[in-house]
């Protein structure tokens, strides 16, 4: 039976699955969000969990996870159940099992790959959420596939998603004093032309599918900057098919984006190339700076406690600096054909 959470009287905790060491109340009162649920929604959480237990599920049945899947399916319990089961099936199959992958994956070529596709988490926005930055205009598929493979890039993407869930968001929640479940994404389209967009189409699609289907409700705000002429017009058509809640998260900005972006991200947290003042030693793209590196806020992620496997290339566990020495060749097998690129942009609307 669920019990009241002393730190959040409005949210009921399940003693079997809920073991949180960070705040569990969402910062703003939004329907269906932790601390702001109705009795009917609480009952739907119980119903979904019971149905998943009956289906044989034993992991990831905590209340926050149940609410994220329910919100992703507008609190349709049957649809949320199917989404969760599909996710669990994928987790068991992908990369030999996601739970094993996150504990053992090494991405030694990260620094080199970053030269041709910068993707990185860097500090926080004014709401305390992790800031995620992608620079699609710098993508060079041919160069990347001389260094790594599509499979390894996709595996790295999944490991980063896992690290967002733990330890990044819990560390941010502890520092802010309220539950943070989403990120602020900056998508830089500077230099993106038709030929470049075509070359990364499959790459973007694969990554978007993973984010949307298996990591729901993680997008807080999305700033698309340096959007080329005509992009706003295209989006005005697309947004008719999107949920109004999703549309409100997306901001399409041209080259004069700095004022609006700095209204959301503190200047000292934003890299210089985007109008901020941050200039991390070794480059912001490889620093992984944020509360998840601060011993005052970070704790070892739960997935690390559940295995005695050696954990490597895991700078997000504590305040230790990240090893940014990249390998010269793809460690596992030959580079795949550029047309089969699979990992990449998280231009996903949820």
Backbone torsions as a table, in degrees:
resi	resn	phi	psi	omega
1	UNK	NA	139.4	-178.8
2	UNK	-69.8	147.9	179.4
3	UNK	-121.5	157.1	179.3
4	UNK	-70.1	143.8	177.2
5	UNK	-92.1	115.4	-176.5
6	UNK	-55.9	-34.9	-178.5
7	UNK	-80.4	-11.7	-177.9
8	UNK	-150.9	82.8	-175.3
9	UNK	-56.1	-23.0	-176.5
10	UNK	-83.9	-13.7	-178.9
11	UNK	-110.5	126.6	179.4
12	UNK	-91.4	135.9	-179.7
13	UNK	-104.8	146.1	175.0
14	UNK	-96.8	117.8	-174.3
15	UNK	-63.1	-21.2	-178.6
16	UNK	-79.3	-32.8	-172.8
17	UNK	-119.8	-24.2	-173.8
18	UNK	-91.4	110.3	179.4
19	UNK	-137.2	77.9	-175.1
20	UNK	-102.4	139.4	175.4
21	UNK	-118.6	34.5	177.6
22	UNK	-151.3	165.1	-176.8
23	UNK	-57.5	149.2	-178.3
24	UNK	-124.6	17.3	176.6
25	UNK	-109.1	125.3	178.0
26	UNK	-63.8	145.9	-174.2
27	UNK	-67.5	-28.2	179.3
28	UNK	-124.9	144.6	-177.8
29	UNK	-74.2	94.3	176.6
30	UNK	-114.9	139.1	-178.8
31	UNK	-56.0	132.2	176.4
32	UNK	83.4	2.2	179.3
33	UNK	-98.4	151.2	-175.8
34	UNK	-51.5	128.9	-178.6
35	UNK	89.5	-6.7	-177.2
36	UNK	-135.2	33.4	-179.1
37	UNK	-94.4	156.6	176.4
38	UNK	-90.7	162.9	175.3
39	UNK	-55.2	-36.5	179.0
40	UNK	-65.0	-40.7	179.0
41	UNK	-69.1	-36.1	175.5
42	UNK	-61.8	-39.5	178.7
43	UNK	-66.6	-34.5	179.0
44	UNK	-69.9	-33.1	174.2
45	UNK	-61.6	-47.8	179.3
46	UNK	-61.3	-42.6	-179.4
47	UNK	-63.8	-45.6	-179.9
48	UNK	-62.4	-46.0	179.8
49	UNK	-61.2	-42.5	-180.0
50	UNK	-63.7	-41.0	178.8
51	UNK	-65.9	-37.8	179.7
52	UNK	-71.7	-37.0	174.9
53	UNK	-62.1	-42.4	178.6
54	UNK	-63.7	-27.2	179.2
55	UNK	-84.7	-0.9	177.0
56	UNK	100.2	4.0	-179.8
57	UNK	-77.1	140.4	-179.6
58	UNK	-131.8	-10.1	-176.9
59	UNK	-120.7	156.6	176.7
60	UNK	59.3	33.8	179.6
61	UNK	-101.2	19.6	179.6
62	UNK	-69.4	162.1	-173.4
63	UNK	-62.7	-41.6	-179.6
64	UNK	-62.3	-40.0	177.8
65	UNK	-66.9	-42.5	179.6
66	UNK	-60.3	-42.1	-179.6
67	UNK	-66.3	-37.2	179.2
68	UNK	-63.8	-43.8	179.5
69	UNK	-68.8	-36.5	177.6
70	UNK	-66.8	-42.0	177.9
71	UNK	-63.9	-36.9	-179.8
72	UNK	-64.4	-22.2	-179.7
73	UNK	-118.9	28.0	174.8
74	UNK	53.0	35.3	178.8
75	UNK	62.1	26.7	168.5
76	UNK	-84.3	107.0	-171.0
77	UNK	-62.9	-41.9	-179.7
78	UNK	-63.1	-42.9	179.8
79	UNK	-69.0	-37.6	177.1
80	UNK	-65.1	-39.0	177.5
81	UNK	-60.6	-46.6	-178.8
82	UNK	-65.4	-39.8	177.8
83	UNK	-61.0	-43.1	-179.6
84	UNK	-65.5	-44.4	-179.7
85	UNK	-64.2	-39.5	176.3
86	UNK	-62.7	-39.0	179.4
87	UNK	-65.4	-44.5	179.6
88	UNK	-63.2	-39.4	177.7
89	UNK	-62.2	-45.8	178.4
90	UNK	-62.0	-42.4	-178.8
91	UNK	-61.0	-35.3	180.0
92	UNK	-73.2	-28.7	-174.2
93	UNK	-94.7	-33.5	-171.8
94	UNK	-70.2	127.6	174.8
95	UNK	56.0	29.5	-177.7
96	UNK	80.6	11.8	-179.1
97	UNK	110.6	120.5	-176.6
98	UNK	-61.5	-39.4	-178.9
99	UNK	-61.9	-35.2	177.3
100	UNK	-77.8	-39.6	-177.2
101	UNK	-60.0	-45.8	-176.3
102	UNK	-63.4	-27.1	-178.3
103	UNK	-85.8	-18.4	-170.8
104	UNK	-123.7	-13.6	-172.5
105	UNK	-69.0	133.8	174.7
106	UNK	-116.9	128.5	179.3
107	UNK	-117.8	69.4	-174.0
108	UNK	-64.9	-24.5	-177.2
109	UNK	-87.6	9.7	-173.9
110	UNK	-53.8	-47.4	-176.2
111	UNK	-61.8	-40.0	179.8
112	UNK	-70.3	-43.0	179.2
113	UNK	-61.5	-36.1	-177.9
114	UNK	-62.4	-23.9	178.2
115	UNK	-66.1	-28.6	-175.1
116	UNK	-109.0	-6.2	174.5
117	UNK	-160.5	82.6	179.7
118	UNK	-66.9	120.7	175.8
119	UNK	-141.3	119.4	-175.3
120	UNK	-160.8	153.2	172.2
121	UNK	-94.9	136.6	-175.0
122	UNK	-149.6	104.6	175.5
123	UNK	57.2	-154.3	-171.7
124	UNK	-135.9	161.0	175.2
125	UNK	-88.0	-173.3	-176.0
126	UNK	-71.4	-13.6	175.0
127	UNK	-91.4	-2.2	178.4
128	UNK	91.5	2.3	-176.6
129	UNK	-84.1	152.1	174.7
130	UNK	-60.5	140.8	175.0
131	UNK	-99.4	127.9	179.0
132	UNK	-114.9	131.3	-175.1
133	UNK	-124.0	134.4	172.8
134	UNK	-129.1	141.2	177.7
135	UNK	-120.8	88.8	-175.9
136	UNK	-67.7	-25.6	-178.3
137	UNK	-68.6	-17.6	-179.9
138	UNK	-94.4	1.7	-176.9
139	UNK	-64.0	131.0	173.9
140	UNK	-133.4	92.2	-175.2
141	UNK	-58.2	-46.3	-177.4
142	UNK	-60.4	-42.3	179.4
143	UNK	-66.9	-40.4	-179.2
144	UNK	-61.7	-38.7	-175.1
145	UNK	-83.3	5.2	167.4
146	UNK	-90.9	-12.6	-175.8
147	UNK	-107.4	-38.2	-173.4
148	UNK	-142.9	-170.2	177.7
149	UNK	-123.8	161.5	178.0
150	UNK	-61.1	-39.7	-180.0
151	UNK	-62.4	-43.7	-178.7
152	UNK	-67.9	-36.6	178.0
153	UNK	-65.7	-38.8	178.2
154	UNK	-67.4	-38.6	177.7
155	UNK	-64.9	-38.4	176.9
156	UNK	-64.2	-41.1	178.1
157	UNK	-57.2	-46.0	-179.1
158	UNK	-64.9	-41.1	177.9
159	UNK	-62.2	-37.7	177.8
160	UNK	-66.7	-39.0	175.4
161	UNK	-60.8	-40.6	179.1
162	UNK	-64.1	-37.8	-179.8
163	UNK	-72.9	-24.8	173.7
164	UNK	-64.1	-46.1	-179.2
165	UNK	-65.7	-33.6	-179.2
166	UNK	-167.2	111.6	26.2
167	UNK	-108.5	-2.4	-170.5
168	UNK	-61.7	-57.4	-176.3
169	UNK	-65.0	-41.0	176.0
170	UNK	-59.6	-39.3	179.0
171	UNK	-64.7	-42.1	178.1
172	UNK	-64.9	-37.8	179.2
173	UNK	-65.4	-41.4	179.0
174	UNK	-63.2	-42.8	-178.3
175	UNK	-67.9	-39.4	-176.6
176	UNK	-81.5	-22.0	-179.5
177	UNK	83.5	8.9	176.5
178	UNK	-145.6	163.3	-177.6
179	UNK	-71.5	126.6	175.1
180	UNK	-119.8	123.3	-176.4
181	UNK	-119.9	-0.7	-174.5
182	UNK	-129.7	170.3	179.2
183	UNK	-119.4	161.8	172.5
184	UNK	-104.7	117.5	-175.1
185	UNK	-105.3	135.0	174.0
186	UNK	-115.9	117.4	179.5
187	UNK	-109.5	109.8	-177.9
188	UNK	-93.8	117.3	-178.2
189	UNK	-100.8	11.4	179.8
190	UNK	-58.8	123.7	178.7
191	UNK	89.5	1.8	-179.8
192	UNK	-82.8	115.0	175.3
193	UNK	-111.9	-178.2	-177.4
194	UNK	-60.6	-45.1	-177.8
195	UNK	-64.9	-40.4	-179.8
196	UNK	-70.1	-39.9	178.7
197	UNK	-61.7	-40.0	179.8
198	UNK	-65.2	-38.6	-176.5
199	UNK	-67.6	-25.1	-178.4
200	UNK	-106.5	10.4	-175.6
201	UNK	-58.9	-51.4	-179.4
202	UNK	-64.7	-36.8	178.5
203	UNK	-58.0	-50.0	179.9
204	UNK	-66.1	-42.1	-177.5
205	UNK	-62.2	-44.0	180.0
206	UNK	-63.0	-47.0	-178.8
207	UNK	-65.5	-39.4	179.5
208	UNK	-63.3	-39.8	-179.8
209	UNK	-63.5	-41.7	179.3
210	UNK	-63.4	-47.1	-179.0
211	UNK	-61.8	-47.0	-174.9
212	UNK	-70.8	-39.3	-174.3
213	UNK	-87.3	-30.9	-170.9
214	UNK	-118.9	-10.8	177.2
215	UNK	-133.4	64.0	-174.3
216	UNK	-70.6	156.6	172.4
217	UNK	60.5	43.6	178.0
218	UNK	-112.0	-7.9	-179.7
219	UNK	-89.4	119.1	177.4
220	UNK	-94.6	-57.6	175.8
221	UNK	-140.5	147.5	177.4
222	UNK	-129.1	118.5	176.4
223	UNK	-108.0	113.3	175.6
224	UNK	-97.5	108.4	-174.4
225	UNK	-106.3	160.4	-176.2
226	UNK	55.1	35.2	179.1
227	UNK	-64.6	130.1	-178.2
228	UNK	-68.2	163.7	179.6
229	UNK	-57.5	133.9	178.6
230	UNK	95.9	-16.0	-177.7
231	UNK	-64.7	-41.1	180.0
232	UNK	-60.5	-38.8	179.0
233	UNK	-64.7	-41.0	178.0
234	UNK	-63.6	-43.3	-178.6
235	UNK	-66.2	-33.4	179.6
236	UNK	-62.0	-27.2	176.3
237	UNK	-79.7	-45.5	-177.6
238	UNK	-62.3	-39.8	-172.2
239	UNK	-67.2	-15.6	176.0
240	UNK	-63.3	-24.1	-177.5
241	UNK	-98.2	1.3	-178.4
242	UNK	-101.9	155.4	176.0
243	UNK	-65.5	138.5	179.3
244	UNK	-55.4	-33.7	178.7
245	UNK	-63.4	-39.9	178.7
246	UNK	-67.8	-45.6	-178.9
247	UNK	-57.3	-38.1	-178.5
248	UNK	-65.3	-19.6	-179.1
249	UNK	-83.1	-16.4	-169.9
250	UNK	-103.0	131.5	-180.0
251	UNK	-126.0	116.6	179.6
252	UNK	-96.7	116.5	-176.0
253	UNK	-126.3	145.5	177.6
254	UNK	-86.8	-145.6	-178.9
255	UNK	-75.1	-20.8	178.3
256	UNK	-93.6	56.5	-172.3
257	UNK	-92.5	-13.7	-165.6
258	UNK	-58.2	-45.0	-175.9
259	UNK	-59.7	-47.4	-178.4
260	UNK	-70.1	-38.2	-179.7
261	UNK	-67.0	-40.9	-179.8
262	UNK	-71.9	-15.8	174.2
263	UNK	-71.9	-20.6	-179.5
264	UNK	-105.7	-33.5	-176.9
265	UNK	-116.6	124.5	179.2
266	UNK	-56.4	141.5	-176.8
267	UNK	-56.7	-38.1	-178.1
268	UNK	-71.8	-14.7	179.2
269	UNK	-97.5	-11.6	-176.2
270	UNK	-97.4	130.5	178.3
271	UNK	-56.0	148.5	-177.0
272	UNK	-54.1	-39.4	-175.2
273	UNK	-64.6	-13.5	178.1
274	UNK	-108.4	11.2	177.4
275	UNK	101.6	3.2	177.8
276	UNK	-91.9	-166.5	179.8
277	UNK	-118.8	-0.6	-177.0
278	UNK	-74.9	134.1	179.4
279	UNK	-143.4	75.0	-175.2
280	UNK	-61.9	143.3	175.4
281	UNK	-61.3	126.5	-177.7
282	UNK	87.0	-3.2	178.9
283	UNK	100.5	137.1	-179.1
284	UNK	-62.5	-32.9	-175.4
285	UNK	-65.1	-20.7	-178.2
286	UNK	-115.5	3.8	-174.7
287	UNK	-81.7	-33.7	-175.9
288	UNK	54.5	37.7	-177.8
289	UNK	-76.6	144.0	178.9
290	UNK	163.8	177.7	178.8
291	UNK	-55.7	-25.7	179.7
292	UNK	-70.5	-5.1	174.1
293	UNK	-107.3	-1.6	-176.2
294	UNK	-97.9	118.4	-178.7
295	UNK	-56.4	-22.0	179.9
296	UNK	-69.5	-26.9	-173.5
297	UNK	-117.7	-24.3	-174.4
298	UNK	-89.1	148.0	172.4
299	UNK	-134.2	153.3	179.0
300	UNK	-56.1	132.9	-179.9
301	UNK	-64.1	150.6	-176.8
302	UNK	-63.2	-31.7	-179.8
303	UNK	-66.4	-23.4	178.6
304	UNK	-76.8	-30.2	-178.3
305	UNK	-74.2	-21.0	-172.2
306	UNK	-88.4	6.1	-178.4
307	UNK	-147.7	149.2	175.9
308	UNK	-97.6	6.0	178.2
309	UNK	-60.6	149.8	175.3
310	UNK	-68.2	129.1	179.8
311	UNK	-104.1	120.9	-179.4
312	UNK	-125.1	162.8	-179.6
313	UNK	51.1	46.2	-174.0
314	UNK	-130.0	68.8	-176.1
315	UNK	-68.8	-12.6	-175.4
316	UNK	-85.4	4.4	-178.7
317	UNK	-78.6	-35.3	-176.0
318	UNK	-148.1	-160.5	-179.2
319	UNK	-88.1	13.5	-177.9
320	UNK	-76.3	141.8	-179.6
321	UNK	-63.9	153.3	-178.5
322	UNK	-80.7	140.2	172.9
323	UNK	-78.3	116.3	-174.4
324	UNK	-110.4	18.1	178.1
325	UNK	-80.5	117.7	-177.5
326	UNK	-89.5	150.4	176.4
327	UNK	-77.6	162.5	-177.8
328	UNK	-88.5	-24.8	-178.5
329	UNK	-134.1	162.8	176.8
330	UNK	-69.0	121.5	-175.3
331	UNK	-62.0	-32.8	-174.2
332	UNK	-117.4	94.5	171.2
333	UNK	83.4	-178.5	-177.2
334	UNK	-82.0	156.6	177.7
335	UNK	-65.5	142.3	179.8
336	UNK	-82.7	167.0	178.6
337	UNK	-67.6	137.8	-178.6
338	UNK	-54.9	-30.6	-177.7
339	UNK	-70.3	-12.4	-179.4
340	UNK	-103.9	17.8	179.7
341	UNK	-53.8	134.7	-171.5
342	UNK	-122.8	-26.7	-178.6
343	UNK	-96.1	165.1	170.5
344	UNK	153.9	-139.3	-166.2
345	UNK	-58.7	142.2	177.8
346	UNK	-102.5	39.7	177.1
347	UNK	-74.5	76.4	-173.4
348	UNK	-123.3	137.2	177.4
349	UNK	-110.8	121.3	-179.1
350	UNK	-132.2	NA	NA
